[in-house]
């Protein structure tokens, strides 16, 4: 499944069921671009059924605050609407895959 952008209006329904990987990022953030490349080039191809969502923190400040996002990139592994793992900073593909598979 492709990586897609969501906003606060779509977030709840997009994360309600199953395992979802959420990337909180910003366009001006260099490490966020690095993390985005990992998600698009490594994680998405390895897990074609995994929903990967990107949330722009500049456009969705309330949503970022709801999840306590203080630094970006922040990744959340969500299962059935609840955050079960969090990673702050650029995270390796192996760490991400392990968390997704363990969720």
URSULSUL-V996765 format. One record per backbone hydrogen bond with DSSP energy under -1.0 kcal/mol. CO is the residue of the C=O (numbers start at 0). NH is the residue of the N-H. If there is no record, write none. Layout:
BEGIN
co | nh
CO | NH
CO | NH
END
This chain:
BEGIN
co | nh
3 | 53
6 | 10
9 | 13
10 | 14
14 | 80
17 | 79
19 | 77
20 | 52
21 | 75
22 | 54
23 | 73
24 | 56
25 | 28
28 | 32
29 | 33
30 | 34
31 | 35
32 | 36
33 | 37
34 | 38
35 | 39
36 | 40
37 | 41
37 | 42
38 | 43
41 | 45
42 | 46
46 | 49
50 | 20
51 | 3
52 | 22
53 | 5
54 | 24
55 | 59
59 | 63
60 | 64
61 | 65
62 | 66
63 | 68
64 | 67
72 | 88
73 | 23
74 | 86
75 | 21
76 | 83
76 | 84
77 | 19
78 | 81
81 | 78
84 | 76
86 | 74
91 | 95
92 | 96
93 | 97
94 | 98
95 | 99
96 | 100
97 | 101
END
